[in-house]
Amino acid sequence: MSQGSATVIAMGHLLGYARVSTTDQQPHLQVDALKHARCYRVFTETASGACTDRPVLEQVWTSFAPATP
């Protein structure tokens, strides 16, 4: 996987995350690799590597985090 890709196992399913740094870049190669890895769902985001605010990545984490009572 490329540097901007990640997989997370959630409830028996793989979730994929693909990130590119600029709108000129296309995440399709990362997305294809994540789908080939049988990710149940793939999230994509455009965010600079220097940027720490990643709302889509936060969505990935919260999609499998247990609910707090």
DAGIUR-V577866 format. One line per field, one symbol per residue. ss: DSSP state (H for helix, E for strand, - for the rest). phi: phi as a letter, one per 40 degrees, with the letter a starting at -180 (. if undefined). psi: psi as a letter, one per 20 degrees, with the letter a starting at -180 (. if undefined). A space follows every 50 residues. Layout:
# DAGIUR-V577866
ss: ???
phi: ???
psi: ???
This chain:
# DAGIUR-V577866
ss: ----EEEEEE--EEEEEEEE-------HHHHHHHHH--EEEEEEEE---- ----HHHHHHHHHH-----
phi: .cccbabbcbfgbcbbbbbbcbcccbcccccdcccccgccabbbabaccc cccbcccccccccbccccc
psi: qrhjqqqppoljqppqpppqhriiqpjhhggghhhhjkphqpqqqopqhi pionhgghhggiijqqqp.
